[in-house]
Amino acid sequence: MDTARTDDAAAFDEFVESHWRSLVRAAVFLGAQAHEAEDLAQATLVKCYTKWALVTAADDRDAYVYRMLLNTLRSDRRKLSWKLRSITVAEPTIGDGSEAAAIADAVHRAMAGLSKDQQEVVVLRYFVQLTEAQTAAALGIPAGTVKSRLSRSLAYLSASNHLAEFAGGAR
């Protein structure tokens, strides 16, 4: 029995190590600020730990865990009446990566124009890089709905004035 617990603990540790950054990044792109994203990732991983047998038994572990992240985010927002917040960028100084900050700010501003459902699909599909099937499983929607939401979202983002200068032209 102790060997099984040790194996489970090692498997969970490995899972946390490989998924932590991706969970935090997904939470940020879903509208959480950096410190909130870390809290959400941690809360999700606590839930994973307490239900590790279910997580390991899932047909698609990644989809299952990102569904847990989304549910945690939604629950927290309901409880605290969070609203999506735009991320403000501190005044850049020379050599501080201001272009990367400008790109991140532009992406966040453009993403803020999408509906919550569209944001979730874009984040899971492109930032987390789940497959269409995994994204559908994580959101509990058909794969066709993922495709249509992505299509509308990408059309909106491609026309976004926030991203125009990074796409090689102004709108």
Salt bridges, closest charged atoms under 4 A:
GLU36 OE2 - ARG85 NH1 2.53
ASP62 OD1 - HIS19 NE2 2.77
ASP105 OD2 - ARG109 NE 2.80
ASP117 OD2 - ARG149 NH2 3.88
GLU120 OE1 - ARG74 NH2 2.58
GLU120 OE2 - LYS116 NZ 3.92
GLU132 OE1 - LYS147 NZ 3.83
